[in-house]
Structure formats: C-alpha cells, structure tokens
Amino acid sequence: MTVADIFTVMGTDESVLDKRPLPKQSVLKSGTLDTVSALGGALPTKQGGVVWFALLNNQGNVETFRNLQEKLLNTLQQTLGSVTSPPELMPTQNSSTALSHAELWTRLPN
C-alpha cells in the first residue's frame, strides 16, 4: 500500500480538493476546523524529488490560509519542475478492485 491508496491524487481522484488550484500529481490530505486549516502530503518534482510537507495554519481566516497553501505548492512545482509521479506516489490497487478513499478509511482499525 502507498500513500496514494489513502490520500487524494490531484488530477486523478475525485475529492473535495478538486475545487482548489493545487498541483496535479500531488498526493494530499486536508483538514479544516474552525480557524485551522491543514494540508499535508507529497509533491513530485523534477529537481527536488518527492517533497513531503505538512502545513498547519491557525488563528486566522481559513480561505486566506488555503490561498497561501495553494500559492506555496504551485510555486514549489514551478520552481522545481513537474514530473510524472514515481511509483511510491502511485496507487497500488488496480481500478477494477479499487476502493474509494471513504471505503478505505472505514476499514482502518480504530
């Protein structure tokens, strides 16, 4: 199993993140609660390899935080170059037996 089996792969998986201008091929998980916005995952790049990150913003406007997160990731991708995802960021399941992200989360032990 890879992180792409659980997190959203931008440009491939349908998710709530589709409405956000985030780099294609990035593998992401987001979260929001009151005045907190979080975004974590991996961004495949040409010059830097896979850039792993966790962004946590607190005590402010969530939309502003999201805009800054998007700007940071897009700037990283533009600066370091985009590439096709390496195997460690590709889902391991074949499409005929793949579970949705929601189904995977319900099968994880508590």
GROMACS elastic network, one bead per residue, 0.5 to 0.9 nm:
[ bonds ]
;  ai    aj funct       b0    kb
    1     4     6  0.80584   500
    1     5     6  0.63147   500
    1     6     6  0.85564   500
    1    91     6  0.73635   500
    1    92     6  0.59201   500
    1    93     6  0.80574   500
    2     5     6  0.54623   500
    2     6     6  0.74682   500
    2    87     6  0.87085   500
    2    88     6  0.61272   500
    2    89     6  0.65156   500
    2    90     6  0.69230   500
    2    91     6  0.61429   500
    2    92     6  0.65858   500
    3     6     6  0.55265   500
    3     7     6  0.59042   500
    3     8     6  0.87668   500
    3    27     6  0.74782   500
    3    28     6  0.89081   500
    3    41     6  0.83838   500
    3    42     6  0.88549   500
    3    88     6  0.76319   500
    3    89     6  0.64268   500
    3    90     6  0.79233   500
    3    91     6  0.75590   500
    4     7     6  0.51339   500
    4     8     6  0.64610   500
    4     9     6  0.62106   500
    4    27     6  0.61575   500
    4    28     6  0.83779   500
    4    88     6  0.79946   500
    4    89     6  0.54658   500
    4    90     6  0.55005   500
    4    92     6  0.79266   500
    5     8     6  0.79731   500
    5     9     6  0.87629   500
    5    89     6  0.86920   500
    5    90     6  0.76077   500
    5    92     6  0.66428   500
    5    93     6  0.73012   500
    5    98     6  0.87261   500
    5    99     6  0.86959   500
    5   100     6  0.89021   500
    5   101     6  0.74511   500
    5   104     6  0.82170   500
    6    29     6  0.87698   500
    6    91     6  0.84014   500
    6   100     6  0.86492   500
    6   101     6  0.57413   500
    6   102     6  0.87465   500
    6   104     6  0.67814   500
    6   105     6  0.75578   500
    7    27     6  0.60236   500
    7    28     6  0.54798   500
    7    29     6  0.55558   500
    7    41     6  0.78996   500
    7   101     6  0.71249   500
    8    11     6  0.89691   500
    8    12     6  0.80054   500
    8    13     6  0.58481   500
    8    14     6  0.76094   500
    8    15     6  0.68565   500
    8    17     6  0.80726   500
    8    26     6  0.80966   500
    8    27     6  0.54564   500
    8    28     6  0.52198   500
    8    29     6  0.64680   500
    8   101     6  0.76896   500
    9    12     6  0.55465   500
    9    13     6  0.54508   500
    9    14     6  0.84177   500
    9    15     6  0.89918   500
    9    24     6  0.76548   500
    9    25     6  0.57808   500
    9    26     6  0.58121   500
    9    28     6  0.65254   500
    9    89     6  0.83617   500
    9    90     6  0.82275   500
    9    91     6  0.86897   500
   10    13     6  0.61679   500
   10    14     6  0.80222   500
   10    15     6  0.85082   500
   10    17     6  0.77428   500
   10    18     6  0.72720   500
   10    22     6  0.72582   500
   10    23     6  0.68694   500
   10    25     6  0.51782   500
   10    26     6  0.55339   500
   10    27     6  0.63416   500
   10    28     6  0.74634   500
   11    14     6  0.79593   500
   11    18     6  0.78243   500
   11    23     6  0.82688   500
   11    24     6  0.51621   500
   11    25     6  0.63026   500
   11    26     6  0.84078   500
   12    24     6  0.82199   500
   12    25     6  0.76420   500
   13    18     6  0.84892   500
   13   101     6  0.89896   500
   14    17     6  0.79342   500
   14    18     6  0.66114   500
   15    18     6  0.56334   500
   15    19     6  0.84969   500
   15   101     6  0.89668   500
   16    19     6  0.66168   500
   16    20     6  0.82540   500
   17    20     6  0.53938   500
   17    21     6  0.83267   500
   17    22     6  0.79046   500
   17    28     6  0.85157   500
   17    29     6  0.86876   500
   17    30     6  0.79044   500
   18    21     6  0.75958   500
   18    22     6  0.81484   500
   19    22     6  0.87628   500
   20    66     6  0.84404   500
   20    67     6  0.87434   500
   20    70     6  0.75708   500
   21    24     6  0.88652   500
   21    67     6  0.89321   500
   21    70     6  0.64552   500
   21    71     6  0.87474   500
   21    74     6  0.82948   500
   22    26     6  0.76945   500
   22    69     6  0.87279   500
   22    70     6  0.56670   500
   22    71     6  0.84050   500
   22    73     6  0.69883   500
   22    74     6  0.66296   500
   23    26     6  0.58042   500
   23    43     6  0.78690   500
   23    70     6  0.81925   500
   23    73     6  0.68477   500
   23    74     6  0.59204   500
   23    77     6  0.70880   500
   23    82     6  0.86987   500
   24    27     6  0.86114   500
   24    43     6  0.88256   500
   24    82     6  0.86673   500
   25    42     6  0.89484   500
   25    43     6  0.71740   500
   25    44     6  0.70867   500
   25    82     6  0.86713   500
   25    83     6  0.82325   500
   25    84     6  0.70692   500
   25    85     6  0.60812   500
   25    89     6  0.84178   500
   26    41     6  0.73659   500
   26    42     6  0.57764   500
   26    44     6  0.64969   500
   26    85     6  0.80322   500
   26    89     6  0.83569   500
   27    40     6  0.83310   500
   27    41     6  0.54144   500
   27    42     6  0.52326   500
   27    43     6  0.65950   500
   27    44     6  0.86803   500
   27    89     6  0.70084   500
   27    90     6  0.88934   500
   28    39     6  0.68828   500
   28    40     6  0.56909   500
   28    42     6  0.66414   500
   28    43     6  0.85276   500
   29    38     6  0.81738   500
   29    39     6  0.58134   500
   29    40     6  0.54502   500
   29    41     6  0.62097   500
   30    37     6  0.76050   500
   30    38     6  0.54834   500
   30    40     6  0.64625   500
   30    41     6  0.87759   500
   31    36     6  0.80684   500
   31    37     6  0.58966   500
   31    38     6  0.50218   500
   31    39     6  0.65402   500
   31    40     6  0.89874   500
   32    35     6  0.76379   500
   32    36     6  0.55877   500
   32    38     6  0.62730   500
   32    39     6  0.89145   500
   32    62     6  0.77704   500
   33    36     6  0.51656   500
   33    37     6  0.67023   500
   33    38     6  0.88904   500
   33    62     6  0.88609   500
   34    37     6  0.82487   500
   34    59     6  0.87240   500
   34    62     6  0.79747   500
   35    57     6  0.81603   500
   35    58     6  0.58230   500
   35    59     6  0.51917   500
   35    60     6  0.55119   500
   35    61     6  0.62759   500
   35    62     6  0.59029   500
   36    56     6  0.72905   500
   36    57     6  0.56028   500
   36    59     6  0.64388   500
   36    60     6  0.73435   500
   36    61     6  0.82210   500
   36    62     6  0.64534   500
   36    65     6  0.83834   500
   37    55     6  0.80867   500
   37    56     6  0.60612   500
   37    57     6  0.52708   500
   37    58     6  0.66625   500
   37    61     6  0.88845   500
   37    62     6  0.58902   500
   37    63     6  0.86464   500
   37    65     6  0.65085   500
   37    66     6  0.70340   500
   38    54     6  0.74203   500
   38    55     6  0.54908   500
   38    57     6  0.62601   500
   38    58     6  0.86874   500
   38    65     6  0.86562   500
   38    66     6  0.84567   500
   38    69     6  0.87989   500
   39    53     6  0.81538   500
   39    54     6  0.59806   500
   39    55     6  0.51558   500
   39    56     6  0.67333   500
   39    57     6  0.89353   500
   39    66     6  0.85349   500
   39    69     6  0.74741   500
   40    52     6  0.77360   500
   40    53     6  0.54785   500
   40    55     6  0.59255   500
   40    56     6  0.83925   500
   41    51     6  0.83880   500
   41    52     6  0.57639   500
   41    53     6  0.56026   500
   41    54     6  0.65668   500
   42    50     6  0.62606   500
   42    51     6  0.55046   500
   42    53     6  0.62342   500
   42    54     6  0.88837   500
   42    89     6  0.78671   500
   43    49     6  0.82736   500
   43    50     6  0.55479   500
   43    51     6  0.50577   500
   43    52     6  0.64498   500
   43    53     6  0.81081   500
   43    73     6  0.78620   500
   43    76     6  0.85727   500
   43    77     6  0.76205   500
   43    82     6  0.87696   500
   43    85     6  0.85390   500
   43    89     6  0.89592   500
   44    48     6  0.78854   500
   44    49     6  0.58584   500
   44    51     6  0.62252   500
   44    52     6  0.86903   500
   44    77     6  0.80641   500
   44    81     6  0.86485   500
   44    82     6  0.67422   500
   44    83     6  0.63114   500
   44    84     6  0.73638   500
   44    85     6  0.58992   500
   44    86     6  0.73675   500
   44    89     6  0.81511   500
   45    48     6  0.54699   500
   45    49     6  0.50105   500
   45    50     6  0.58796   500
   45    51     6  0.70899   500
   45    76     6  0.82477   500
   45    77     6  0.63318   500
   45    79     6  0.89676   500
   45    80     6  0.56386   500
   45    81     6  0.53569   500
   45    83     6  0.56525   500
   45    84     6  0.84354   500
   45    85     6  0.85052   500
   46    49     6  0.59055   500
   46    50     6  0.84845   500
   46    77     6  0.85689   500
   46    80     6  0.58582   500
   46    82     6  0.55753   500
   46    83     6  0.55664   500
   46    84     6  0.88715   500
   47    79     6  0.86007   500
   47    80     6  0.50581   500
   47    81     6  0.64188   500
   47    82     6  0.86300   500
   48    51     6  0.66484   500
   48    80     6  0.61891   500
   48    81     6  0.84424   500
   49    80     6  0.86935   500
   50    85     6  0.87129   500
   50    86     6  0.82928   500
   50    89     6  0.87593   500
   51    76     6  0.89879   500
   55    69     6  0.73709   500
   56    65     6  0.89009   500
   57    60     6  0.77232   500
   57    62     6  0.81428   500
   57    65     6  0.63457   500
   57    66     6  0.88845   500
   58    61     6  0.84785   500
   58    62     6  0.83388   500
   58    65     6  0.84365   500
   59    62     6  0.86457   500
   60    63     6  0.88891   500
   60    64     6  0.77880   500
   60    65     6  0.75336   500
   61    64     6  0.53226   500
   61    65     6  0.63630   500
   61    66     6  0.88239   500
   62    66     6  0.61633   500
   62    67     6  0.86287   500
   63    66     6  0.50641   500
   63    67     6  0.61861   500
   63    68     6  0.86483   500
   64    67     6  0.51241   500
   64    68     6  0.62742   500
   64    69     6  0.86767   500
   65    68     6  0.51525   500
   65    69     6  0.61865   500
   65    70     6  0.86628   500
   66    69     6  0.50162   500
   66    70     6  0.61416   500
   66    71     6  0.85277   500
   67    70     6  0.51590   500
   67    71     6  0.61150   500
   67    72     6  0.86273   500
   68    71     6  0.50157   500
   68    72     6  0.60972   500
   68    73     6  0.86823   500
   69    72     6  0.51953   500
   69    73     6  0.63072   500
   69    74     6  0.85986   500
   70    73     6  0.53446   500
   70    74     6  0.60589   500
   70    75     6  0.84065   500
   71    74     6  0.52558   500
   71    75     6  0.59417   500
   71    76     6  0.85268   500
   72    75     6  0.51567   500
   72    76     6  0.61657   500
   72    77     6  0.86885   500
   73    76     6  0.50483   500
   73    77     6  0.62077   500
   73    78     6  0.86073   500
   74    77     6  0.50671   500
   74    78     6  0.60881   500
   74    79     6  0.84779   500
   75    78     6  0.50638   500
   75    79     6  0.59543   500
   75    80     6  0.83866   500
   76    79     6  0.51241   500
   76    80     6  0.58290   500
   76    81     6  0.78535   500
   77    80     6  0.52845   500
   77    81     6  0.52377   500
   77    82     6  0.57431   500
   78    81     6  0.53132   500
   78    82     6  0.71403   500
   79    82     6  0.88653   500
   82    85     6  0.89731   500
   83    86     6  0.84017   500
   85    88     6  0.79164   500
   85    89     6  0.58633   500
   85    90     6  0.66042   500
   86    89     6  0.56040   500
   86    90     6  0.67148   500
   87    90     6  0.50741   500
   87    91     6  0.80942   500
   87    92     6  0.86687   500
   88    91     6  0.81098   500
   88    92     6  0.89404   500
   91    94     6  0.78782   500
   92    98     6  0.89375   500
   93    96     6  0.83522   500
   93    97     6  0.67921   500
   93    98     6  0.54884   500
   93    99     6  0.83119   500
   94    97     6  0.58596   500
   94    98     6  0.58900   500
   95    98     6  0.50418   500
   95    99     6  0.85237   500
   99   102     6  0.79687   500
   99   103     6  0.58583   500
   99   104     6  0.62675   500
  100   103     6  0.51331   500
  100   104     6  0.63344   500
  100   105     6  0.87664   500
  101   104     6  0.50953   500
  101   105     6  0.62908   500
  101   106     6  0.88030   500
  102   105     6  0.52257   500
  102   106     6  0.64326   500
  102   107     6  0.89259   500
  103   106     6  0.52254   500
  103   107     6  0.64978   500
  104   107     6  0.52491   500
  104   108     6  0.66325   500
  105   108     6  0.54406   500
  105   109     6  0.88001   500
  106   109     6  0.81209   500
  107   110     6  0.89577   500
